[in-house]
Amino acid sequence: ASEVQKEWKSHIKSYKSDGIKSGKEVFVDNCSITSISDNTIDIYARVENIKDNTVKLIIGFNLGGAYLNESAPGYQAAEKIVYDFAIKITKAGIEDEMKEEEKDLKKKEKTLEKLEKDNEKLHTSIAASKKAIEDAKKAIEQSKKDIETNLQDQEGSMKEIEAQKKTVQLVSDKLKAVN
């Protein structure tokens, strides 16, 4: 409502007058709109909130003793002024709504873009994890083979030790025989 009132005040300034006062309503003193009347007129405008960003603009054109009505010659001109203003303010409101919706669309597109990048990273992570698992499986298999080889090497080493112990015993016996 306050935005519509502000815009009405700005719109009506394009006509010559003795001044505009605003508070709860906009009052235009001695306004000159020749398409409505050859004499100056006073214009009263009040904006009321209806619901959900809907407002009602009530305008009275005081011709100096009587208010403009449908039977007065300037009625169509006044109606056109109000209609043109209504179209202008409605378009401005829709344009503002469009900007907000476009901004919201961009946010949602950025969210989707981020989700797509996250998805790509997750797929890369899965691939890296699968490779790590395959590498670990290969390492386990190699370790199993290495254990078998190690056990065989230990067995061979134990045989060599037993053989060497026998050799040491023979040399020891030989030494004892010399005494």
TIRO-2110 file (N, C-alpha, C; in Angstrom, 1 decimal):
// TIRO-2110
0.8, -1.2, 0.0, N, 1, A
0.0, 0.0, 0.0, CA, 1, A
0.9, 1.3, 0.0, C, 1, A
1.9, 1.3, 0.8, N, 2, A
2.8, 2.4, 0.9, CA, 2, A
3.5, 2.7, -0.4, C, 2, A
3.9, 1.6, -1.1, N, 3, A
4.5, 1.7, -2.4, CA, 3, A
3.5, 2.3, -3.4, C, 3, A
2.3, 1.8, -3.4, N, 4, A
1.3, 2.4, -4.4, CA, 4, A
1.0, 3.8, -4.1, C, 4, A
0.9, 4.2, -2.8, N, 5, A
0.7, 5.6, -2.4, CA, 5, A
1.9, 6.4, -2.9, C, 5, A
3.1, 6.0, -2.7, N, 6, A
4.3, 6.7, -3.1, CA, 6, A
4.3, 6.9, -4.7, C, 6, A
3.9, 5.8, -5.4, N, 7, A
3.9, 5.9, -6.9, CA, 7, A
2.8, 6.8, -7.3, C, 7, A
1.6, 6.8, -6.7, N, 8, A
0.5, 7.7, -7.0, CA, 8, A
1.0, 9.2, -6.9, C, 8, A
1.6, 9.4, -5.8, N, 9, A
2.1, 10.8, -5.5, CA, 9, A
3.0, 11.2, -6.6, C, 9, A
3.9, 10.4, -7.0, N, 10, A
4.9, 10.7, -8.0, CA, 10, A
4.2, 10.8, -9.4, C, 10, A
3.2, 10.0, -9.6, N, 11, A
2.4, 10.1, -10.9, CA, 11, A
1.7, 11.4, -11.0, C, 11, A
1.0, 11.8, -9.9, N, 12, A
0.2, 13.0, -10.0, CA, 12, A
1.0, 14.3, -10.0, C, 12, A
2.3, 14.2, -9.6, N, 13, A
3.1, 15.3, -9.7, CA, 13, A
3.3, 15.9, -11.1, C, 13, A
3.1, 15.0, -12.1, N, 14, A
3.2, 15.5, -13.5, CA, 14, A
2.2, 16.5, -13.9, C, 14, A
1.1, 16.7, -13.1, N, 15, A
0.1, 17.7, -13.3, CA, 15, A
0.4, 18.9, -12.4, C, 15, A
0.1, 20.1, -12.9, N, 16, A
0.4, 21.3, -12.2, CA, 16, A
-0.6, 21.4, -11.1, C, 16, A
-0.1, 21.8, -9.9, N, 17, A
-1.0, 21.9, -8.7, CA, 17, A
-0.3, 22.9, -7.7, C, 17, A
-1.1, 23.3, -6.7, N, 18, A
-0.6, 24.2, -5.6, CA, 18, A
0.2, 23.4, -4.6, C, 18, A
0.2, 22.1, -4.7, N, 19, A
0.9, 21.3, -3.7, CA, 19, A
0.3, 19.9, -3.4, C, 19, A
1.1, 19.0, -2.9, N, 20, A
0.7, 17.7, -2.6, CA, 20, A
1.0, 17.4, -1.1, C, 20, A
0.0, 16.9, -0.4, N, 21, A
0.2, 16.6, 1.0, CA, 21, A
-0.1, 15.1, 1.1, C, 21, A
0.7, 14.4, 1.9, N, 22, A
0.4, 13.0, 2.1, CA, 22, A
0.5, 12.6, 3.6, C, 22, A
-0.2, 11.7, 4.0, N, 23, A
-0.3, 11.1, 5.3, CA, 23, A
-0.9, 9.8, 5.1, C, 23, A
-2.1, 9.6, 5.7, N, 24, A
-2.9, 8.4, 5.4, CA, 24, A
-3.5, 8.5, 4.0, C, 24, A
-3.6, 9.6, 3.5, N, 25, A
-4.1, 9.8, 2.1, CA, 25, A
-3.2, 10.9, 1.4, C, 25, A
-3.3, 10.9, 0.1, N, 26, A
-2.6, 11.9, -0.7, CA, 26, A
-3.7, 12.9, -1.1, C, 26, A
-3.3, 14.2, -0.8, N, 27, A
-4.2, 15.3, -1.2, CA, 27, A
-3.5, 16.2, -2.2, C, 27, A
-4.1, 16.5, -3.3, N, 28, A
-3.5, 17.4, -4.3, CA, 28, A
-4.4, 18.6, -4.4, C, 28, A
-3.9, 19.8, -4.1, N, 29, A
-4.6, 21.0, -4.0, CA, 29, A
-4.6, 21.8, -5.3, C, 29, A
-5.8, 22.2, -5.8, N, 30, A
-5.9, 23.0, -7.1, CA, 30, A
-5.0, 22.4, -8.2, C, 30, A
-5.3, 21.2, -8.6, N, 31, A
-4.6, 20.5, -9.7, CA, 31, A
-5.3, 20.9, -11.0, C, 31, A
-4.4, 21.1, -12.0, N, 32, A
-4.9, 21.5, -13.3, CA, 32, A
-4.8, 20.3, -14.2, C, 32, A
-6.0, 19.7, -14.5, N, 33, A
-6.1, 18.6, -15.5, CA, 33, A
-7.3, 19.0, -16.4, C, 33, A
-6.9, 19.7, -17.5, N, 34, A
-7.9, 20.3, -18.4, CA, 34, A
-8.8, 19.2, -19.1, C, 34, A
-8.3, 18.0, -19.2, N, 35, A
-9.1, 16.9, -19.8, CA, 35, A
-10.2, 16.5, -18.9, C, 35, A
-10.1, 16.8, -17.6, N, 36, A
-11.2, 16.5, -16.7, CA, 36, A
-12.1, 17.8, -16.5, C, 36, A
-11.5, 19.0, -16.3, N, 37, A
-12.2, 20.2, -16.0, CA, 37, A
-11.4, 21.4, -16.4, C, 37, A
-12.0, 22.4, -16.9, N, 38, A
-11.3, 23.7, -17.2, CA, 38, A
-10.8, 24.4, -15.9, C, 38, A
-11.5, 24.1, -14.8, N, 39, A
-11.2, 24.7, -13.5, CA, 39, A
-10.2, 23.7, -12.7, C, 39, A
-9.6, 24.3, -11.7, N, 40, A
-8.7, 23.4, -10.9, CA, 40, A
-9.5, 22.5, -10.1, C, 40, A
-9.0, 21.3, -9.8, N, 41, A
-9.7, 20.3, -9.0, CA, 41, A
-8.8, 19.9, -7.8, C, 41, A
-9.4, 19.4, -6.8, N, 42, A
-8.7, 18.8, -5.7, CA, 42, A
-8.9, 17.3, -5.8, C, 42, A
-7.7, 16.6, -5.6, N, 43, A
-7.8, 15.1, -5.7, CA, 43, A
-7.4, 14.5, -4.4, C, 43, A
-8.3, 13.6, -4.0, N, 44, A
-8.0, 12.8, -2.7, CA, 44, A
-7.8, 11.4, -3.1, C, 44, A
-6.7, 10.8, -2.6, N, 45, A
-6.5, 9.4, -2.9, CA, 45, A
-6.1, 8.6, -1.6, C, 45, A
-6.6, 7.5, -1.5, N, 46, A
-6.3, 6.6, -0.3, CA, 46, A
-6.1, 5.2, -0.8, C, 46, A
-5.1, 4.6, -0.2, N, 47, A
-4.8, 3.2, -0.5, CA, 47, A
-5.1, 2.3, 0.6, C, 47, A
-5.8, 1.2, 0.4, N, 48, A
-6.1, 0.2, 1.4, CA, 48, A
-5.6, -1.1, 1.1, C, 48, A
-5.0, -1.8, 2.1, N, 49, A
-4.6, -3.2, 1.9, CA, 49, A
-5.8, -4.1, 1.9, C, 49, A
-5.8, -5.0, 0.9, N, 50, A
-7.0, -5.9, 0.8, CA, 50, A
-6.5, -7.3, 1.4, C, 50, A
-5.5, -7.9, 0.7, N, 51, A
-4.9, -9.2, 1.1, CA, 51, A
-3.8, -9.6, 0.1, C, 51, A
-2.9, -10.4, 0.6, N, 52, A
-1.8, -10.9, -0.3, CA, 52, A
-1.3, -10.0, -1.3, C, 52, A
-0.7, -8.9, -1.0, N, 53, A
-0.1, -7.9, -1.9, CA, 53, A
-1.2, -7.3, -2.8, C, 53, A
-2.4, -7.3, -2.4, N, 54, A
-3.5, -6.7, -3.2, CA, 54, A
-3.9, -5.4, -2.5, C, 54, A
-4.0, -4.3, -3.2, N, 55, A
-4.4, -3.1, -2.6, CA, 55, A
-5.6, -2.5, -3.4, C, 55, A
-6.3, -1.6, -2.7, N, 56, A
-7.4, -0.9, -3.4, CA, 56, A
-7.0, 0.6, -3.3, C, 56, A
-7.1, 1.3, -4.5, N, 57, A
-6.8, 2.7, -4.6, CA, 57, A
-8.1, 3.4, -4.8, C, 57, A
-8.5, 4.3, -3.8, N, 58, A
-9.7, 5.0, -3.9, CA, 58, A
-9.4, 6.5, -4.2, C, 58, A
-9.9, 7.0, -5.3, N, 59, A
-9.6, 8.4, -5.7, CA, 59, A
-10.9, 9.2, -5.9, C, 59, A
-10.9, 10.4, -5.3, N, 60, A
-12.0, 11.3, -5.5, CA, 60, A
-11.5, 12.6, -6.1, C, 60, A
-12.2, 13.0, -7.2, N, 61, A
-11.9, 14.2, -7.9, CA, 61, A
-12.9, 15.3, -7.5, C, 61, A
-12.5, 16.3, -6.7, N, 62, A
-13.5, 17.3, -6.2, CA, 62, A
-13.4, 18.5, -7.2, C, 62, A
-14.5, 18.7, -7.9, N, 63, A
-14.6, 19.7, -8.9, CA, 63, A
-14.9, 21.1, -8.3, C, 63, A
-14.9, 21.2, -7.0, N, 64, A
-15.2, 22.5, -6.4, CA, 64, A
-16.7, 22.6, -6.1, C, 64, A
-17.1, 21.8, -5.3, N, 65, A
-18.5, 21.8, -4.9, CA, 65, A
-19.2, 20.4, -5.1, C, 65, A
-18.7, 19.7, -6.1, N, 66, A
-19.2, 18.4, -6.4, CA, 66, A
-18.1, 17.4, -6.8, C, 66, A
-18.3, 16.2, -6.5, N, 67, A
-17.2, 15.2, -6.9, CA, 67, A
-17.6, 14.7, -8.3, C, 67, A
-16.5, 14.4, -9.0, N, 68, A
-16.6, 13.8, -10.3, CA, 68, A
-17.4, 12.5, -10.3, C, 68, A
-18.4, 12.3, -11.2, N, 69, A
-19.2, 11.1, -11.2, CA, 69, A
-19.3, 10.6, -12.7, C, 69, A
-19.9, 9.5, -12.9, N, 70, A
-20.0, 8.9, -14.2, CA, 70, A
-20.7, 9.8, -15.2, C, 70, A
-21.6, 10.7, -14.8, N, 71, A
-22.4, 11.6, -15.7, CA, 71, A
-21.6, 12.8, -16.1, C, 71, A
-20.5, 13.1, -15.4, N, 72, A
-19.7, 14.4, -15.6, CA, 72, A
-18.9, 14.2, -16.9, C, 72, A
-18.7, 15.3, -17.7, N, 73, A
-18.0, 15.2, -18.9, CA, 73, A
-16.5, 14.7, -18.8, C, 73, A
-15.8, 15.0, -17.7, N, 74, A
-14.4, 14.7, -17.5, CA, 74, A
-14.2, 13.3, -16.9, C, 74, A
-15.3, 12.6, -16.7, N, 75, A
-15.2, 11.3, -16.1, CA, 75, A
-14.3, 10.3, -16.8, C, 75, A
-14.5, 10.2, -18.1, N, 76, A
-13.7, 9.3, -18.9, CA, 76, A
-12.2, 9.6, -18.9, C, 76, A
-11.9, 10.9, -18.9, N, 77, A
-10.5, 11.4, -18.8, CA, 77, A
-9.9, 10.9, -17.4, C, 77, A
-10.7, 11.1, -16.4, N, 78, A
-10.2, 10.7, -15.0, CA, 78, A
-10.0, 9.2, -14.9, C, 78, A
-11.0, 8.5, -15.5, N, 79, A
-10.9, 7.1, -15.5, CA, 79, A
-9.7, 6.6, -16.3, C, 79, A
-9.3, 7.3, -17.4, N, 80, A
-8.1, 6.9, -18.1, CA, 80, A
-6.9, 7.2, -17.3, C, 80, A
-6.8, 8.3, -16.6, N, 81, A
-5.7, 8.6, -15.7, CA, 81, A
-5.5, 7.5, -14.7, C, 81, A
-6.6, 7.1, -14.1, N, 82, A
-6.5, 6.1, -13.0, CA, 82, A
-6.2, 4.7, -13.7, C, 82, A
-6.8, 4.4, -14.8, N, 83, A
-6.5, 3.1, -15.5, CA, 83, A
-5.0, 3.1, -15.9, C, 83, A
-4.5, 4.1, -16.5, N, 84, A
-3.1, 4.2, -16.9, CA, 84, A
-2.2, 4.0, -15.7, C, 84, A
-2.5, 4.6, -14.6, N, 85, A
-1.7, 4.4, -13.4, CA, 85, A
-1.8, 3.0, -12.9, C, 85, A
-3.0, 2.4, -12.9, N, 86, A
-3.1, 1.0, -12.5, CA, 86, A
-2.3, 0.1, -13.4, C, 86, A
-2.3, 0.3, -14.7, N, 87, A
-1.5, -0.5, -15.6, CA, 87, A
0.0, -0.4, -15.3, C, 87, A
0.4, 0.9, -15.1, N, 88, A
1.8, 1.2, -14.8, CA, 88, A
2.2, 0.5, -13.5, C, 88, A
1.5, 0.6, -12.4, N, 89, A
1.8, 0.1, -11.1, CA, 89, A
1.7, -1.4, -11.1, C, 89, A
0.8, -2.0, -11.9, N, 90, A
0.6, -3.4, -12.0, CA, 90, A
1.8, -4.0, -12.7, C, 90, A
2.2, -3.4, -13.8, N, 91, A
3.4, -3.9, -14.6, CA, 91, A
4.7, -3.8, -13.7, C, 91, A
4.8, -2.7, -12.9, N, 92, A
6.0, -2.6, -12.1, CA, 92, A
6.0, -3.7, -11.0, C, 92, A
4.8, -4.0, -10.5, N, 93, A
4.8, -5.0, -9.5, CA, 93, A
5.1, -6.4, -10.1, C, 93, A
4.6, -6.6, -11.3, N, 94, A
4.9, -7.9, -11.9, CA, 94, A
6.4, -8.0, -12.3, C, 94, A
6.9, -6.9, -12.8, N, 95, A
8.3, -6.8, -13.1, CA, 95, A
9.2, -7.1, -11.8, C, 95, A
8.8, -6.6, -10.7, N, 96, A
9.5, -6.9, -9.4, CA, 96, A
9.4, -8.3, -9.1, C, 96, A
8.2, -8.9, -9.3, N, 97, A
8.0, -10.3, -9.0, CA, 97, A
8.8, -11.1, -9.9, C, 97, A
8.9, -10.7, -11.2, N, 98, A
9.7, -11.4, -12.2, CA, 98, A
11.2, -11.5, -11.8, C, 98, A
11.7, -10.3, -11.3, N, 99, A
13.1, -10.2, -10.9, CA, 99, A
13.3, -11.2, -9.7, C, 99, A
12.4, -11.2, -8.8, N, 100, A
12.5, -12.1, -7.6, CA, 100, A
12.5, -13.6, -8.0, C, 100, A
11.6, -13.9, -9.0, N, 101, A
11.5, -15.3, -9.4, CA, 101, A
12.7, -15.7, -10.2, C, 101, A
13.3, -14.7, -11.0, N, 102, A
14.5, -15.0, -11.8, CA, 102, A
15.7, -15.2, -10.8, C, 102, A
15.7, -14.4, -9.8, N, 103, A
16.8, -14.5, -8.8, CA, 103, A
16.7, -15.9, -8.1, C, 103, A
15.4, -16.3, -7.8, N, 104, A
15.2, -17.6, -7.2, CA, 104, A
15.6, -18.7, -8.1, C, 104, A
15.3, -18.5, -9.4, N, 105, A
15.7, -19.5, -10.4, CA, 105, A
17.2, -19.7, -10.5, C, 105, A
17.9, -18.6, -10.5, N, 106, A
19.4, -18.6, -10.5, CA, 106, A
19.9, -19.4, -9.3, C, 106, A
19.3, -19.1, -8.1, N, 107, A
19.8, -19.8, -6.9, CA, 107, A
19.6, -21.3, -7.1, C, 107, A
18.4, -21.7, -7.6, N, 108, A
18.1, -23.1, -7.8, CA, 108, A
19.0, -23.7, -8.9, C, 108, A
19.3, -23.0, -9.9, N, 109, A
20.3, -23.5, -10.9, CA, 109, A
21.7, -23.7, -10.3, C, 109, A
22.1, -22.8, -9.5, N, 110, A
23.4, -22.9, -8.8, CA, 110, A
23.4, -24.1, -7.9, C, 110, A
22.3, -24.3, -7.2, N, 111, A
22.1, -25.5, -6.3, CA, 111, A
22.3, -26.8, -7.1, C, 111, A
21.6, -26.8, -8.3, N, 112, A
21.7, -28.0, -9.2, CA, 112, A
23.1, -28.2, -9.7, C, 112, A
23.7, -27.1, -10.1, N, 113, A
25.1, -27.2, -10.6, CA, 113, A
26.0, -27.7, -9.5, C, 113, A
25.9, -27.3, -8.2, N, 114, A
26.7, -27.8, -7.1, CA, 114, A
26.4, -29.3, -6.9, C, 114, A
25.1, -29.6, -6.9, N, 115, A
24.7, -31.1, -6.8, CA, 115, A
25.4, -31.9, -7.9, C, 115, A
25.4, -31.4, -9.1, N, 116, A
26.0, -32.1, -10.2, CA, 116, A
27.5, -32.3, -10.0, C, 116, A
28.1, -31.3, -9.5, N, 117, A
29.6, -31.4, -9.2, CA, 117, A
29.8, -32.4, -8.1, C, 117, A
29.0, -32.3, -7.1, N, 118, A
29.1, -33.2, -5.9, CA, 118, A
28.9, -34.7, -6.4, C, 118, A
27.9, -34.9, -7.3, N, 119, A
27.7, -36.2, -7.9, CA, 119, A
28.9, -36.7, -8.6, C, 119, A
29.5, -35.8, -9.4, N, 120, A
30.7, -36.2, -10.2, CA, 120, A
31.9, -36.6, -9.2, C, 120, A
32.0, -35.8, -8.1, N, 121, A
33.0, -36.1, -7.1, CA, 121, A
32.8, -37.4, -6.5, C, 121, A
31.5, -37.7, -6.2, N, 122, A
31.2, -39.0, -5.6, CA, 122, A
31.5, -40.2, -6.5, C, 122, A
31.2, -40.0, -7.8, N, 123, A
31.5, -41.1, -8.7, CA, 123, A
33.1, -41.3, -8.8, C, 123, A
33.8, -40.1, -8.8, N, 124, A
35.3, -40.2, -8.8, CA, 124, A
35.8, -40.9, -7.5, C, 124, A
35.2, -40.6, -6.4, N, 125, A
35.5, -41.2, -5.1, CA, 125, A
35.3, -42.7, -5.2, C, 125, A
34.1, -43.1, -5.7, N, 126, A
33.8, -44.5, -5.8, CA, 126, A
34.8, -45.2, -6.7, C, 126, A
35.1, -44.6, -7.8, N, 127, A
36.1, -45.2, -8.7, CA, 127, A
37.5, -45.4, -8.0, C, 127, A
37.9, -44.4, -7.3, N, 128, A
39.2, -44.4, -6.6, CA, 128, A
39.1, -45.5, -5.5, C, 128, A
38.0, -45.6, -4.8, N, 129, A
37.8, -46.6, -3.8, CA, 129, A
37.8, -48.0, -4.4, C, 129, A
37.2, -48.2, -5.5, N, 130, A
37.2, -49.5, -6.2, CA, 130, A
38.6, -49.9, -6.6, C, 130, A
39.4, -48.9, -7.1, N, 131, A
40.8, -49.2, -7.5, CA, 131, A
41.6, -49.5, -6.2, C, 131, A
41.4, -48.8, -5.1, N, 132, A
42.1, -49.1, -3.9, CA, 132, A
41.8, -50.5, -3.4, C, 132, A
40.5, -50.9, -3.5, N, 133, A
40.1, -52.2, -3.1, CA, 133, A
40.8, -53.3, -4.0, C, 133, A
40.8, -53.0, -5.3, N, 134, A
41.5, -54.0, -6.2, CA, 134, A
43.0, -54.0, -5.9, C, 134, A
43.6, -52.9, -5.6, N, 135, A
45.0, -52.9, -5.3, CA, 135, A
45.3, -53.6, -4.0, C, 135, A
44.3, -53.4, -3.0, N, 136, A
44.5, -54.1, -1.7, CA, 136, A
44.3, -55.6, -1.9, C, 136, A
43.4, -56.0, -2.8, N, 137, A
43.2, -57.5, -3.0, CA, 137, A
44.5, -58.1, -3.6, C, 137, A
45.0, -57.3, -4.6, N, 138, A
46.3, -57.8, -5.2, CA, 138, A
47.4, -57.9, -4.2, C, 138, A
47.5, -56.9, -3.3, N, 139, A
48.5, -56.9, -2.3, CA, 139, A
48.3, -58.1, -1.3, C, 139, A
47.1, -58.4, -1.0, N, 140, A
46.8, -59.5, -0.1, CA, 140, A
47.2, -60.8, -0.8, C, 140, A
46.8, -61.0, -2.1, N, 141, A
47.2, -62.2, -2.8, CA, 141, A
48.8, -62.3, -2.9, C, 141, A
49.4, -61.2, -3.1, N, 142, A
50.9, -61.2, -3.2, CA, 142, A
51.5, -61.6, -1.8, C, 142, A
50.9, -61.0, -0.8, N, 143, A
51.3, -61.3, 0.6, CA, 143, A
51.1, -62.8, 0.9, C, 143, A
50.0, -63.4, 0.5, N, 144, A
49.8, -64.8, 0.7, CA, 144, A
50.9, -65.6, 0.0, C, 144, A
51.2, -65.3, -1.3, N, 145, A
52.3, -66.0, -2.0, CA, 145, A
53.6, -65.8, -1.3, C, 145, A
53.8, -64.5, -0.8, N, 146, A
55.1, -64.3, -0.1, CA, 146, A
55.2, -65.1, 1.2, C, 146, A
54.1, -65.3, 1.9, N, 147, A
54.0, -66.1, 3.1, CA, 147, A
54.4, -67.5, 2.8, C, 147, A
53.9, -68.1, 1.7, N, 148, A
54.2, -69.5, 1.3, CA, 148, A
55.7, -69.6, 1.0, C, 148, A
56.2, -68.6, 0.2, N, 149, A
57.6, -68.6, -0.1, CA, 149, A
58.5, -68.5, 1.2, C, 149, A
58.0, -67.6, 2.1, N, 150, A
58.7, -67.4, 3.4, CA, 150, A
58.8, -68.6, 4.2, C, 150, A
57.6, -69.3, 4.2, N, 151, A
57.5, -70.6, 5.0, CA, 151, A
58.5, -71.6, 4.4, C, 151, A
58.5, -71.7, 3.1, N, 152, A
59.5, -72.6, 2.4, CA, 152, A
60.9, -72.2, 2.7, C, 152, A
61.2, -70.9, 2.6, N, 153, A
62.5, -70.4, 2.9, CA, 153, A
62.9, -70.7, 4.4, C, 153, A
61.9, -70.6, 5.3, N, 154, A
62.2, -70.9, 6.7, CA, 154, A
62.5, -72.4, 6.9, C, 154, A
61.8, -73.3, 6.2, N, 155, A
62.0, -74.7, 6.2, CA, 155, A
63.4, -75.0, 5.7, C, 155, A
63.7, -74.4, 4.6, N, 156, A
65.1, -74.6, 4.0, CA, 156, A
66.2, -74.1, 5.0, C, 156, A
65.9, -73.0, 5.6, N, 157, A
66.9, -72.4, 6.5, CA, 157, A
67.0, -73.3, 7.7, C, 157, A
65.9, -73.9, 8.2, N, 158, A
66.0, -74.8, 9.3, CA, 158, A
66.8, -76.1, 9.0, C, 158, A
66.6, -76.6, 7.7, N, 159, A
67.4, -77.7, 7.3, CA, 159, A
68.9, -77.4, 7.2, C, 159, A
69.2, -76.2, 6.7, N, 160, A
70.6, -75.7, 6.7, CA, 160, A
71.2, -75.6, 8.1, C, 160, A
70.4, -75.1, 9.0, N, 161, A
70.8, -75.0, 10.4, CA, 161, A
71.1, -76.4, 11.0, C, 161, A
70.2, -77.3, 10.8, N, 162, A
70.4, -78.7, 11.3, CA, 162, A
71.6, -79.3, 10.7, C, 162, A
71.8, -79.1, 9.4, N, 163, A
73.0, -79.6, 8.7, CA, 163, A
74.3, -79.0, 9.3, C, 163, A
74.2, -77.6, 9.5, N, 164, A
75.3, -76.9, 10.1, CA, 164, A
75.6, -77.3, 11.5, C, 164, A
74.5, -77.6, 12.3, N, 165, A
74.7, -78.1, 13.6, CA, 165, A
75.5, -79.5, 13.6, C, 165, A
75.1, -80.3, 12.6, N, 166, A
75.8, -81.6, 12.5, CA, 166, A
77.3, -81.4, 12.1, C, 166, A
77.5, -80.4, 11.2, N, 167, A
78.9, -80.1, 10.8, CA, 167, A
79.7, -79.6, 12.0, C, 167, A
79.1, -78.7, 12.8, N, 168, A
79.7, -78.1, 14.0, CA, 168, A
80.0, -79.3, 15.0, C, 168, A
79.1, -80.2, 15.1, N, 169, A
79.3, -81.4, 16.1, CA, 169, A
80.4, -82.2, 15.6, C, 169, A
80.5, -82.4, 14.3, N, 170, A
81.6, -83.2, 13.7, CA, 170, A
82.9, -82.6, 14.0, C, 170, A
83.0, -81.2, 13.8, N, 171, A
84.2, -80.5, 14.0, CA, 171, A
84.5, -80.5, 15.5, C, 171, A
83.5, -80.4, 16.3, N, 172, A
83.7, -80.4, 17.8, CA, 172, A
84.3, -81.8, 18.2, C, 172, A
83.7, -82.9, 17.6, N, 173, A
84.1, -84.2, 17.9, CA, 173, A
85.6, -84.4, 17.5, C, 173, A
85.9, -83.9, 16.4, N, 174, A
87.3, -83.9, 15.8, CA, 174, A
88.2, -83.3, 16.7, C, 174, A
87.8, -82.1, 17.3, N, 175, A
88.6, -81.3, 18.2, CA, 175, A
88.9, -82.1, 19.5, C, 175, A
87.8, -82.7, 20.0, N, 176, A
87.9, -83.5, 21.2, CA, 176, A
88.8, -84.7, 21.0, C, 176, A
88.9, -85.3, 19.8, N, 177, A
89.7, -86.4, 19.5, CA, 177, A
91.2, -86.1, 19.4, C, 177, A
91.5, -84.9, 19.2, N, 178, A
92.9, -84.4, 19.1, CA, 178, A
93.4, -84.3, 20.6, C, 178, A
92.7, -84.2, 21.6, N, 179, A
93.2, -83.9, 22.9, CA, 179, A
93.8, -85.2, 23.4, C, 179, A
END
